[in-house]
Amino acid sequence: MARGISNRKIDVAMQLVAALNTRSPDRVCELITPDCRFIDSTGGAIEGAPAIEAATKKFFELDPTFRLEIRSSTVRGDEALLSGRSRSSEPSLNHDTLWRMKVRDAKIAEFQSFGTQPVRLSQILSSAN
């Protein structure tokens, strides 16, 4: 894969991280496909941009301290792979994490978290609406 294409996938992934860290649900929605899937560390999913937007807003309300810190990144096929740490005042969310972001047409089509402490975020955020 050409280095420029790899860099663009990482750029899109890092833009999503920045949108989450700056608490910008509108920017999150600009960066995802209409059929995007968010998959939490237990395998639960939130599907579609409207549902992800609602879940993102709810998450920002529930945890105003949450941040993603990225230590390294690479590309494999159509996926940007990131490693780092989730930071939060909520102990169950404060841990080392891996993220997989499938990039399609310069947007995130799938976002999956692999935390060391599985949390059913999809269930919490879906039921909170």
MMTF fields as JSON, N, C-alpha, C and O atoms, coordinates in Angstrom:
{
  "mmtfVersion": "1.0.0",
  "mmtfProducer": "UNKNOWN",
  "numBonds": 515,
  "numAtoms": 516,
  "numGroups": 129,
  "numChains": 1,
  "numModels": 1,
  "chainsPerModel": [1],
  "groupsPerChain": [129],
  "chainIdList": ["A"],
  "bondAtomList": [4, 2, 8, 6, 12, 10, 16, 14, 20, 18, 24, 22, 28, 26, 32, 30, 36, 34, 40, 38, 44, 42, 48, 46, 52, 50, 56, 54, 60, 58, 64, 62, 68, 66, 72, 70, 76, 74, 80, 78, 84, 82, 88, 86, 92, 90, 96, 94, 100, 98, 104, 102, 108, 106, 112, 110, 116, 114, 120, 118, 124, 122, 128, 126, 132, 130, 136, 134, 140, 138, 144, 142, 148, 146, 152, 150, 156, 154, 160, 158, 164, 162, 168, 166, 172, 170, 176, 174, 180, 178, 184, 182, 188, 186, 192, 190, 196, 194, 200, 198, 204, 202, 208, 206, 212, 210, 216, 214, 220, 218, 224, 222, 228, 226, 232, 230, 236, 234, 240, 238, 244, 242, 248, 246, 252, 250, 256, 254, 260, 258, 264, 262, 268, 266, 272, 270, 276, 274, 280, 278, 284, 282, 288, 286, 292, 290, 296, 294, 300, 298, 304, 302, 308, 306, 312, 310, 316, 314, 320, 318, 324, 322, 328, 326, 332, 330, 336, 334, 340, 338, 344, 342, 348, 346, 352, 350, 356, 354, 360, 358, 364, 362, 368, 366, 372, 370, 376, 374, 380, 378, 384, 382, 388, 386, 392, 390, 396, 394, 400, 398, 404, 402, 408, 406, 412, 410, 416, 414, 420, 418, 424, 422, 428, 426, 432, 430, 436, 434, 440, 438, 444, 442, 448, 446, 452, 450, 456, 454, 460, 458, 464, 462, 468, 466, 472, 470, 476, 474, 480, 478, 484, 482, 488, 486, 492, 490, 496, 494, 500, 498, 504, 502, 508, 506, 512, 510],
  "bondOrderList": [1, 1, 1, 1, 1, 1, 1, 1, 1, 1, 1, 1, 1, 1, 1, 1, 1, 1, 1, 1, 1, 1, 1, 1, 1, 1, 1, 1, 1, 1, 1, 1, 1, 1, 1, 1, 1, 1, 1, 1, 1, 1, 1, 1, 1, 1, 1, 1, 1, 1, 1, 1, 1, 1, 1, 1, 1, 1, 1, 1, 1, 1, 1, 1, 1, 1, 1, 1, 1, 1, 1, 1, 1, 1, 1, 1, 1, 1, 1, 1, 1, 1, 1, 1, 1, 1, 1, 1, 1, 1, 1, 1, 1, 1, 1, 1, 1, 1, 1, 1, 1, 1, 1, 1, 1, 1, 1, 1, 1, 1, 1, 1, 1, 1, 1, 1, 1, 1, 1, 1, 1, 1, 1, 1, 1, 1, 1, 1],
  "groupList": [{"groupName": "MET", "atomNameList": ["N", "CA", "C", "O"], "elementList": ["N", "C", "C", "O"], "formalChargeList": [0, 0, 0, 0], "bondAtomList": [1, 0, 2, 1, 3, 2], "bondOrderList": [1, 1, 2], "singleLetterCode": "M", "chemCompType": "L-PEPTIDE LINKING"}, {"groupName": "ALA", "atomNameList": ["N", "CA", "C", "O"], "elementList": ["N", "C", "C", "O"], "formalChargeList": [0, 0, 0, 0], "bondAtomList": [1, 0, 2, 1, 3, 2], "bondOrderList": [1, 1, 2], "singleLetterCode": "A", "chemCompType": "L-PEPTIDE LINKING"}, {"groupName": "ARG", "atomNameList": ["N", "CA", "C", "O"], "elementList": ["N", "C", "C", "O"], "formalChargeList": [0, 0, 0, 0], "bondAtomList": [1, 0, 2, 1, 3, 2], "bondOrderList": [1, 1, 2], "singleLetterCode": "R", "chemCompType": "L-PEPTIDE LINKING"}, {"groupName": "GLY", "atomNameList": ["N", "CA", "C", "O"], "elementList": ["N", "C", "C", "O"], "formalChargeList": [0, 0, 0, 0], "bondAtomList": [1, 0, 2, 1, 3, 2], "bondOrderList": [1, 1, 2], "singleLetterCode": "G", "chemCompType": "PEPTIDE LINKING"}, {"groupName": "ILE", "atomNameList": ["N", "CA", "C", "O"], "elementList": ["N", "C", "C", "O"], "formalChargeList": [0, 0, 0, 0], "bondAtomList": [1, 0, 2, 1, 3, 2], "bondOrderList": [1, 1, 2], "singleLetterCode": "I", "chemCompType": "L-PEPTIDE LINKING"}, {"groupName": "SER", "atomNameList": ["N", "CA", "C", "O"], "elementList": ["N", "C", "C", "O"], "formalChargeList": [0, 0, 0, 0], "bondAtomList": [1, 0, 2, 1, 3, 2], "bondOrderList": [1, 1, 2], "singleLetterCode": "S", "chemCompType": "L-PEPTIDE LINKING"}, {"groupName": "ASN", "atomNameList": ["N", "CA", "C", "O"], "elementList": ["N", "C", "C", "O"], "formalChargeList": [0, 0, 0, 0], "bondAtomList": [1, 0, 2, 1, 3, 2], "bondOrderList": [1, 1, 2], "singleLetterCode": "N", "chemCompType": "L-PEPTIDE LINKING"}, {"groupName": "LYS", "atomNameList": ["N", "CA", "C", "O"], "elementList": ["N", "C", "C", "O"], "formalChargeList": [0, 0, 0, 0], "bondAtomList": [1, 0, 2, 1, 3, 2], "bondOrderList": [1, 1, 2], "singleLetterCode": "K", "chemCompType": "L-PEPTIDE LINKING"}, {"groupName": "ASP", "atomNameList": ["N", "CA", "C", "O"], "elementList": ["N", "C", "C", "O"], "formalChargeList": [0, 0, 0, 0], "bondAtomList": [1, 0, 2, 1, 3, 2], "bondOrderList": [1, 1, 2], "singleLetterCode": "D", "chemCompType": "L-PEPTIDE LINKING"}, {"groupName": "VAL", "atomNameList": ["N", "CA", "C", "O"], "elementList": ["N", "C", "C", "O"], "formalChargeList": [0, 0, 0, 0], "bondAtomList": [1, 0, 2, 1, 3, 2], "bondOrderList": [1, 1, 2], "singleLetterCode": "V", "chemCompType": "L-PEPTIDE LINKING"}, {"groupName": "GLN", "atomNameList": ["N", "CA", "C", "O"], "elementList": ["N", "C", "C", "O"], "formalChargeList": [0, 0, 0, 0], "bondAtomList": [1, 0, 2, 1, 3, 2], "bondOrderList": [1, 1, 2], "singleLetterCode": "Q", "chemCompType": "L-PEPTIDE LINKING"}, {"groupName": "LEU", "atomNameList": ["N", "CA", "C", "O"], "elementList": ["N", "C", "C", "O"], "formalChargeList": [0, 0, 0, 0], "bondAtomList": [1, 0, 2, 1, 3, 2], "bondOrderList": [1, 1, 2], "singleLetterCode": "L", "chemCompType": "L-PEPTIDE LINKING"}, {"groupName": "THR", "atomNameList": ["N", "CA", "C", "O"], "elementList": ["N", "C", "C", "O"], "formalChargeList": [0, 0, 0, 0], "bondAtomList": [1, 0, 2, 1, 3, 2], "bondOrderList": [1, 1, 2], "singleLetterCode": "T", "chemCompType": "L-PEPTIDE LINKING"}, {"groupName": "PRO", "atomNameList": ["N", "CA", "C", "O"], "elementList": ["N", "C", "C", "O"], "formalChargeList": [0, 0, 0, 0], "bondAtomList": [1, 0, 2, 1, 3, 2], "bondOrderList": [1, 1, 2], "singleLetterCode": "P", "chemCompType": "L-PEPTIDE LINKING"}, {"groupName": "CYS", "atomNameList": ["N", "CA", "C", "O"], "elementList": ["N", "C", "C", "O"], "formalChargeList": [0, 0, 0, 0], "bondAtomList": [1, 0, 2, 1, 3, 2], "bondOrderList": [1, 1, 2], "singleLetterCode": "C", "chemCompType": "L-PEPTIDE LINKING"}, {"groupName": "GLU", "atomNameList": ["N", "CA", "C", "O"], "elementList": ["N", "C", "C", "O"], "formalChargeList": [0, 0, 0, 0], "bondAtomList": [1, 0, 2, 1, 3, 2], "bondOrderList": [1, 1, 2], "singleLetterCode": "E", "chemCompType": "L-PEPTIDE LINKING"}, {"groupName": "PHE", "atomNameList": ["N", "CA", "C", "O"], "elementList": ["N", "C", "C", "O"], "formalChargeList": [0, 0, 0, 0], "bondAtomList": [1, 0, 2, 1, 3, 2], "bondOrderList": [1, 1, 2], "singleLetterCode": "F", "chemCompType": "L-PEPTIDE LINKING"}, {"groupName": "HIS", "atomNameList": ["N", "CA", "C", "O"], "elementList": ["N", "C", "C", "O"], "formalChargeList": [0, 0, 0, 0], "bondAtomList": [1, 0, 2, 1, 3, 2], "bondOrderList": [1, 1, 2], "singleLetterCode": "H", "chemCompType": "L-PEPTIDE LINKING"}, {"groupName": "TRP", "atomNameList": ["N", "CA", "C", "O"], "elementList": ["N", "C", "C", "O"], "formalChargeList": [0, 0, 0, 0], "bondAtomList": [1, 0, 2, 1, 3, 2], "bondOrderList": [1, 1, 2], "singleLetterCode": "W", "chemCompType": "L-PEPTIDE LINKING"}],
  "groupTypeList": [0, 1, 2, 3, 4, 5, 6, 2, 7, 4, 8, 9, 1, 0, 10, 11, 9, 1, 1, 11, 6, 12, 2, 5, 13, 8, 2, 9, 14, 15, 11, 4, 12, 13, 8, 14, 2, 16, 4, 8, 5, 12, 3, 3, 1, 4, 15, 3, 1, 13, 1, 4, 15, 1, 1, 12, 7, 7, 16, 16, 15, 11, 8, 13, 12, 16, 2, 11, 15, 4, 2, 5, 5, 12, 9, 2, 3, 8, 15, 1, 11, 11, 5, 3, 2, 5, 2, 5, 5, 15, 13, 5, 11, 6, 17, 8, 12, 11, 18, 2, 0, 7, 9, 2, 8, 1, 7, 4, 1, 15, 16, 10, 5, 16, 3, 12, 10, 13, 9, 2, 11, 5, 10, 4, 11, 5, 5, 1, 6],
  "groupIdList": [1, 2, 3, 4, 5, 6, 7, 8, 9, 10, 11, 12, 13, 14, 15, 16, 17, 18, 19, 20, 21, 22, 23, 24, 25, 26, 27, 28, 29, 30, 31, 32, 33, 34, 35, 36, 37, 38, 39, 40, 41, 42, 43, 44, 45, 46, 47, 48, 49, 50, 51, 52, 53, 54, 55, 56, 57, 58, 59, 60, 61, 62, 63, 64, 65, 66, 67, 68, 69, 70, 71, 72, 73, 74, 75, 76, 77, 78, 79, 80, 81, 82, 83, 84, 85, 86, 87, 88, 89, 90, 91, 92, 93, 94, 95, 96, 97, 98, 99, 100, 101, 102, 103, 104, 105, 106, 107, 108, 109, 110, 111, 112, 113, 114, 115, 116, 117, 118, 119, 120, 121, 122, 123, 124, 125, 126, 127, 128, 129],
  "secStructList": [7, 7, 2, 2, 2, 2, 2, 2, 2, 2, 2, 2, 2, 2, 2, 2, 2, 2, 2, 2, 2, 6, 6, 7, 2, 2, 2, 2, 2, 2, 2, 3, 3, 3, 3, 3, 3, 3, 3, 7, 6, 6, 1, 7, 3, 3, 3, 1, 2, 2, 2, 2, 2, 2, 2, 2, 2, 2, 2, 2, 2, 2, 7, 6, 6, 7, 3, 3, 3, 3, 3, 3, 3, 3, 3, 3, 6, 6, 3, 3, 3, 3, 3, 3, 3, 3, 3, 7, 1, 1, 4, 4, 4, 7, 3, 3, 3, 3, 3, 3, 3, 3, 3, 3, 6, 6, 3, 3, 3, 3, 3, 3, 3, 3, 3, 1, 1, 7, 7, 7, 2, 2, 2, 2, 2, 2, 2, 6, 7],
  "xCoordList": [0.845, 0.0, 0.888, 1.877, 0.543, 1.319, 1.295, 0.277, 2.432, 2.556, 1.54, 1.019, 1.25, 0.287, -1.105, -1.797, -1.518, -2.825, -2.838, -3.82, -1.751, -1.649, -1.755, -2.474, -1.035, -1.071, -2.469, -2.883, -3.198, -4.562, -5.478, -6.335, -5.315, -6.133, -5.835, -6.755, -4.571, -4.193, -4.716, -5.201, -4.622, -5.125, -6.615, -7.048, -7.397, -8.84, -9.09, -9.93, -8.373, -8.53, -8.171, -8.872, -7.09, -6.671, -7.639, -7.799, -8.277, -9.301, -10.486, -11.064, -10.847, -11.932, -11.527, -12.334, -10.307, -9.811, -9.889, -10.334, -9.461, -9.513, -10.949, -11.217, -11.875, -13.292, -13.845, -14.616, -13.457, -13.905, -13.271, -13.945, -11.991, -11.302, -11.76, -11.673, -12.246, -12.747, -14.259, -14.867, -14.861, -16.292, -17.148, -18.026, -16.879, -17.562, -18.388, -17.899, -19.644, -20.46, -20.717, -20.838, -20.803, -21.004, -19.81, -19.977, -18.617, -17.403, -17.318, -16.921, -17.685, -17.716, -18.585, -18.186, -19.764, -20.695, -20.15, -20.434, -19.374, -18.763, -17.737, -17.48, -17.155, -16.053, -16.48, -15.646, -17.761, -18.212, -19.16, -19.807, -19.228, -20.159, -21.577, -21.741, -22.593, -23.981, -24.269, -25.103, -23.577, -23.81, -22.715, -22.545, -21.998, -20.894, -21.36, -22.509, -20.443, -20.702, -19.668, -18.47, -20.121, -19.247, -19.361, -20.459, -18.252, -18.25, -17.431, -16.252, -18.069, -17.358, -16.489, -16.462, -15.785, -14.825, -15.474, -14.777, -16.81, -17.511, -18.112, -18.659, -18.015, -18.596, -19.969, -20.526, -20.527, -21.803, -21.629, -20.553, -22.676, -22.54, -23.66, -24.786, -23.301, -24.243, -24.069, -22.949, -25.181, -25.084, -25.82, -26.926, -25.178, -25.767, -25.374, -25.281, -25.145, -24.706, -25.658, -25.179, -26.981, -27.864, -27.744, -27.724, -27.667, -27.537, -26.181, -26.084, -25.135, -23.803, -23.753, -23.128, -24.396, -24.44, -25.129, -24.619, -26.269, -26.993, -26.157, -26.107, -25.504, -24.674, -23.466, -23.07, -22.884, -21.731, -22.126, -21.411, -23.257, -23.731, -23.987, -23.61, -24.625, -24.91, -23.609, -23.486, -22.643, -21.366, -20.662, -20.099, -20.69, -20.069, -20.736, -20.063, -22.041, -22.756, -22.385, -22.2, -22.278, -22.0, -20.566, -20.318, -19.619, -18.218, -17.483, -16.884, -17.532, -16.883, -15.355, -14.708, -14.764, -13.303, -12.661, -11.434, -13.451, -12.923, -12.064, -12.424, -10.903, -9.984, -9.286, -9.119, -8.889, -8.079, -6.668, -6.479, -5.689, -4.284, -3.678, -3.656, -3.192, -2.66, -1.136, -0.462, -0.613, 0.845, 1.447, 2.552, 0.71, 1.244, 0.103, -1.041, 0.447, -0.563, 0.104, 1.298, -0.704, -0.261, -1.484, -2.618, -1.254, -2.34, -2.178, -1.077, -3.3, -3.333, -4.544, -5.685, -4.294, -5.383, -6.179, -5.622, -7.488, -8.342, -8.577, -9.51, -7.74, -7.933, -6.758, -5.592, -7.105, -6.121, -6.164, -7.233, -5.006, -4.91, -4.149, -3.027, -4.782, -4.195, -4.035, -4.842, -2.995, -2.856, -2.582, -1.97, -3.051, -2.868, -3.619, -3.673, -4.192, -4.85, -6.114, -6.143, -7.15, -8.365, -8.156, -7.754, -8.425, -8.307, -9.689, -10.453, -10.002, -11.324, -11.294, -10.462, -12.208, -12.372, -13.134, -13.159, -13.753, -14.45, -13.421, -12.909, -13.11, -12.05, -12.215, -11.215, -13.427, -13.614, -13.251, -13.098, -13.112, -12.761, -11.31, -10.868, -10.582, -9.214, -8.234, -7.852, -7.818, -6.958, -6.318, -6.698, -5.345, -4.733, -5.783, -6.615, -5.718, -6.73, -6.111, -5.145, -6.689, -6.395, -7.671, -8.77, -7.53, -8.68, -8.437, -7.318, -9.496, -9.474, -10.505, -11.677, -10.064, -10.977, -10.894, -9.863, -12.002, -12.086, -12.403, -13.391, -11.567, -11.718, -12.232, -11.684, -13.314, -13.907, -14.217, -14.936, -13.677, -13.91, -13.579, -14.339, -12.446, -11.929, -12.849, -12.836, -13.656, -14.508, -14.394, -13.992, -14.752, -14.72, -16.01, -17.106, -15.865, -17.022, -17.246, -18.346, -16.189, -16.303, -15.251, -14.108, -15.642, -14.758, -14.902, -15.982, -13.815, -13.883, -12.826, -11.687, -13.217, -12.34, -12.017, -12.891, -10.772, -10.326, -9.652, -8.423, -10.423, -9.874, -9.469, -9.957, -8.567, -8.14, -9.205, -9.155, -10.164, -11.293, -12.572, -13.026, -13.162, -14.353, -15.494, -15.861, -16.036, -17.152, -18.241, -17.953, -19.483, -20.622, -21.139, -22.281, -20.278, -20.668, -21.882, -22.763, -21.931, -23.069, -24.376, -25.361, -24.406, -25.621, -25.941, -27.097, -24.936, -25.14, -25.655, -26.602, -25.041, -25.412, -26.715, -27.441, -27.036, -28.31, -29.474, -30.525, -29.302, -30.381, -30.515, -31.543, -29.496, -29.534, -30.325, -30.669, -30.621, -31.342, -32.818, -33.571],
  "yCoordList": [-1.178, 0.0, 1.237, 1.296, 2.207, 3.429, 4.165, 4.201, 4.75, 5.444, 6.576, 6.8, 7.289, 8.382, 7.913, 8.585, 6.76, 6.199, 5.801, 6.044, 5.189, 4.811, 6.037, 6.028, 7.092, 8.31, 8.916, 9.441, 8.852, 9.405, 8.62, 9.213, 7.315, 6.507, 6.878, 7.008, 7.049, 7.464, 8.873, 9.152, 9.75, 11.124, 11.129, 11.848, 10.332, 10.269, 9.722, 10.247, 8.681, 8.104, 9.128, 9.246, 9.862, 10.855, 12.044, 12.669, 12.351, 13.392, 12.962, 13.779, 11.677, 11.179, 11.235, 11.62, 10.86, 10.956, 12.413, 12.676, 13.348, 14.767, 15.229, 15.994, 14.771, 15.151, 14.612, 15.293, 13.398, 12.837, 13.594, 13.901, 13.89, 14.578, 16.022, 16.563, 16.646, 18.02, 18.065, 19.135, 16.872, 16.751, 17.395, 18.21, 17.019, 17.602, 16.545, 15.943, 16.31, 15.309, 15.638, 14.729, 16.924, 17.297, 16.865, 16.354, 17.076, 16.679, 15.152, 14.615, 14.458, 12.99, 12.546, 11.677, 13.136, 12.747, 13.068, 12.346, 14.138, 14.467, 13.422, 13.237, 12.745, 11.818, 10.365, 9.517, 10.055, 8.668, 8.478, 9.422, 7.246, 6.92, 6.805, 6.582, 6.953, 6.83, 5.482, 5.393, 4.431, 3.092, 2.649, 1.455, 3.592, 3.299, 2.421, 2.495, 1.598, 0.753, 1.072, 1.092, 1.322, 1.434, 0.117, -0.281, -0.552, -1.839, -1.687, -1.337, -1.951, -1.805, -3.023, -3.966, -3.004, -4.063, -5.398, -6.396, -5.422, -6.695, -7.263, -8.366, -6.513, -6.938, -6.349, -6.552, -5.621, -4.937, -3.798, -3.204, -3.487, -2.481, -1.447, -1.716, -0.254, 0.814, 1.055, 1.249, 1.042, 1.11, 2.311, 2.647, 2.947, 4.077, 5.409, 5.551, 6.378, 7.697, 8.36, 8.934, 8.314, 8.955, 8.333, 9.048, 7.017, 6.344, 6.637, 6.804, 6.699, 7.007, 8.448, 8.737, 9.35, 10.753, 10.857, 11.524, 10.213, 10.257, 9.634, 10.165, 8.513, 7.85, 8.705, 8.752, 9.375, 10.242, 11.397, 11.718, 12.016, 13.119, 12.629, 13.295, 11.469, 10.914, 10.597, 10.865, 10.028, 9.698, 10.946, 10.939, 12.016, 13.269, 13.795, 14.356, 13.618, 14.026, 13.144, 13.639, 11.837, 10.898, 10.979, 10.753, 11.297, 11.329, 12.511, 12.378, 13.663, 14.848, 14.806, 15.688, 13.815, 13.745, 12.789, 12.741, 12.03, 10.995, 11.584, 12.58, 10.935, 11.316, 10.068, 9.081, 10.13, 9.081, 9.619, 10.712, 8.858, 9.206, 8.146, 6.964, 8.57, 7.636, 7.588, 8.617, 6.378, 6.174, 5.771, 6.19, 4.951, 4.5, 4.18, 3.98, 4.137, 3.847, 3.15, 3.307, 2.38, 1.72, 1.454, 1.641, 1.025, 0.704, -0.735, -1.196, -1.428, -2.789, -2.862, -2.832, -2.956, -2.982, -1.684, -0.597, -1.805, -0.612, -0.15, 0.608, -0.601, -0.278, 0.496, 0.177, 1.514, 2.214, 1.554, 1.401, 1.167, 0.523, 1.446, 1.861, 1.76, 2.681, 1.986, 1.134, 2.354, 1.858, 3.049, 4.037, 2.926, 4.009, 3.737, 2.607, 4.786, 4.69, 5.54, 6.651, 4.99, 5.76, 6.388, 5.707, 7.67, 8.379, 8.83, 9.379, 8.596, 8.932, 8.958, 8.306, 9.714, 9.655, 8.396, 8.033, 7.735, 6.473, 5.334, 5.078, 4.655, 3.64, 2.559, 2.092, 2.157, 1.095, 1.539, 0.697, 2.836, 3.358, 3.833, 4.271, 3.755, 4.269, 3.11, 2.485, 2.812, 1.654, 1.696, 2.496, 0.82, 0.672, 0.118, -0.712, 0.603, 0.233, 0.149, 0.844, -0.712, -0.769, -0.371, -0.703, 0.336, 0.721, 0.297, 0.372, -0.145, -0.503, 0.367, 0.379, 1.097, 1.954, 1.585, 1.759, 1.076, 0.736, 2.014, 2.687, 2.347, 3.593, 3.266, 2.423, 3.973, 3.814, 5.206, 5.98, 5.516, 6.824, 7.979, 8.942, 7.877, 8.911, 9.183, 10.277, 8.173, 8.272, 6.971, 5.938, 7.039, 5.86, 5.073, 5.585, 3.816, 2.944, 2.004, 1.487, 1.792, 0.927, 1.353, 1.631, 1.402, 1.822, 0.789, 0.623, 0.096, -0.937, -0.697, -0.343, -0.895, -0.725, -2.09, -2.95, -2.28, -3.508, -3.132, -3.1, -2.849, -2.453, -3.641, -4.755, -3.382, -4.446, -4.775, -5.823, -3.876, -4.096, -3.92, -2.791, -5.009, -4.892, -4.136, -4.423, -3.169, -2.36, -2.385, -2.202, -2.61, -2.67, -1.263, -0.92, -0.465, 0.907, 0.95, 1.793, 0.058, 0.092, -0.097, 0.573, -0.991, -1.23, -0.038, 0.375, 0.51, 1.663, 2.859, 3.525, 3.129, 4.313, 4.133, 5.108, 2.934, 2.681, 2.785, 3.325, 2.282, 2.321, 3.675, 3.964, 4.515, 5.831, 6.838, 7.905, 6.516, 7.471, 7.485, 8.23],
  "zCoordList": [0.0, 0.0, 0.0, 0.731, -0.804, -0.872, 0.457, 1.149, 0.8, 2.089, 2.223, 3.315, 1.143, 1.198, 1.589, 2.353, 1.066, 1.411, 2.884, 3.584, 3.356, 4.769, 5.66, 6.66, 5.293, 6.09, 6.129, 7.162, 5.022, 5.002, 5.939, 6.594, 6.013, 6.927, 8.373, 9.18, 8.708, 10.06, 10.33, 11.427, 9.352, 9.522, 9.854, 10.755, 9.134, 9.398, 10.798, 11.53, 11.172, 12.514, 13.59, 14.595, 13.383, 14.379, 14.43, 15.478, 13.309, 13.323, 14.185, 14.902, 14.116, 14.965, 16.437, 17.284, 16.747, 18.125, 18.602, 19.72, 17.763, 18.128, 18.352, 19.279, 17.51, 17.672, 18.985, 19.662, 19.346, 20.625, 21.794, 22.777, 21.685, 22.778, 22.964, 24.066, 21.9, 22.007, 22.19, 22.19, 22.347, 22.636, 21.55, 21.834, 20.316, 19.172, 18.43, 17.474, 18.864, 18.184, 16.717, 15.897, 16.373, 14.975, 14.124, 13.017, 14.651, 13.916, 13.827, 12.793, 14.896, 14.852, 13.679, 12.904, 13.547, 12.475, 11.086, 10.13, 10.967, 9.678, 9.26, 8.071, 10.234, 9.972, 9.807, 9.49, 10.014, 9.927, 8.746, 8.29, 8.263, 7.179, 7.747, 8.946, 6.91, 7.399, 8.057, 8.958, 7.605, 8.15, 9.135, 9.381, 9.681, 10.6, 11.77, 12.206, 12.259, 13.434, 14.498, 14.215, 15.723, 16.887, 17.646, 18.034, 17.857, 18.545, 19.823, 19.778, 20.963, 22.233, 22.511, 21.719, 23.627, 23.949, 24.306, 24.489, 24.407, 24.647, 23.372, 23.381, 22.265, 20.994, 20.728, 19.649, 21.69, 21.476, 20.494, 20.414, 19.743, 18.689, 18.718, 19.137, 18.255, 17.952, 16.461, 15.988, 15.711, 14.264, 13.69, 14.112, 12.72, 12.01, 12.622, 13.841, 11.753, 12.199, 13.195, 14.172, 13.003, 13.985, 15.395, 16.397, 15.449, 16.753, 17.384, 18.6, 16.565, 17.092, 17.573, 18.593, 16.859, 17.303, 18.66, 19.56, 18.817, 20.094, 21.212, 22.322, 20.921, 21.927, 22.296, 23.461, 21.316, 21.576, 22.486, 23.436, 22.2, 23.05, 24.472, 25.436, 24.606, 25.927, 26.661, 27.856, 25.949, 26.572, 27.081, 28.176, 26.294, 26.73, 28.002, 28.866, 28.122, 29.34, 30.529, 31.641, 30.291, 31.375, 31.883, 33.067, 31.006, 31.41, 30.779, 29.712, 31.44, 30.884, 30.931, 30.366, 31.583, 31.69, 30.689, 30.599, 29.939, 29.054, 27.943, 27.316, 27.713, 26.63, 26.102, 26.819, 24.856, 24.249, 24.063, 23.528, 24.5, 24.3, 23.395, 23.738, 22.247, 21.261, 21.375, 21.338, 21.514, 21.602, 20.26, 19.917, 19.502, 18.22, 17.266, 17.674, 15.982, 14.962, 13.782, 13.53, 13.075, 11.858, 10.995, 11.437, 9.781, 8.864, 8.408, 8.11, 8.364, 7.817, 6.896, 7.356, 5.607, 4.637, 4.694, 4.539, 4.918, 4.982, 6.419, 6.682, 7.344, 8.755, 9.348, 9.116, 10.114, 10.937, 12.308, 12.899, 12.806, 14.112, 15.048, 14.76, 16.181, 17.141, 18.484, 18.853, 19.207, 20.576, 21.478, 21.073, 22.703, 23.65, 24.93, 25.418, 25.46, 26.75, 26.758, 26.229, 27.367, 27.656, 29.029, 29.972, 29.139, 30.414, 30.844, 30.049, 32.103, 32.612, 34.131, 34.762, 34.705, 36.159, 36.56, 37.736, 35.594, 35.825, 35.724, 34.634, 36.821, 36.808, 35.735, 35.189, 35.425, 34.436, 33.024, 32.139, 32.795, 31.475, 31.39, 30.328, 32.472, 32.562, 32.408, 33.397, 31.144, 30.915, 29.529, 28.674, 29.329, 28.01, 27.05, 27.416, 25.812, 24.828, 23.436, 23.119, 22.625, 21.198, 20.471, 20.914, 19.359, 18.554, 17.114, 16.606, 16.475, 15.058, 14.358, 14.734, 13.337, 12.588, 11.112, 10.462, 10.609, 9.186, 8.426, 8.718, 7.454, 6.7, 5.298, 4.587, 4.93, 3.596, 3.049, 3.68, 1.885, 1.249, 2.194, 2.296, 2.879, 3.783, 4.971, 5.534, 5.354, 6.54, 7.327, 6.791, 8.594, 9.45, 9.246, 9.472, 8.814, 8.596, 9.78, 9.978, 10.564, 11.737, 12.744, 12.383, 14.002, 15.09, 16.194, 16.76, 16.499, 17.527, 18.584, 18.278, 19.825, 20.976, 21.572, 21.681, 21.952, 22.609, 23.916, 23.988, 24.939, 26.224, 27.066, 26.88, 27.995, 28.902, 29.939, 30.582, 30.094, 30.999, 30.181, 29.997, 29.688, 28.835, 29.52, 30.66, 28.794, 29.285, 28.227, 27.044, 28.626, 27.704, 27.376, 27.681, 26.752, 26.437, 25.507, 25.678, 24.539, 23.599, 24.341, 24.033, 25.306, 26.072, 26.976, 27.069, 27.634, 28.523, 27.723, 28.142, 26.587, 25.812, 25.06, 24.868, 24.631, 23.965, 24.945, 24.6, 26.142, 27.126, 27.78, 28.393, 27.663, 28.291, 27.481, 27.988, 26.223, 25.367, 25.672, 25.045]
}
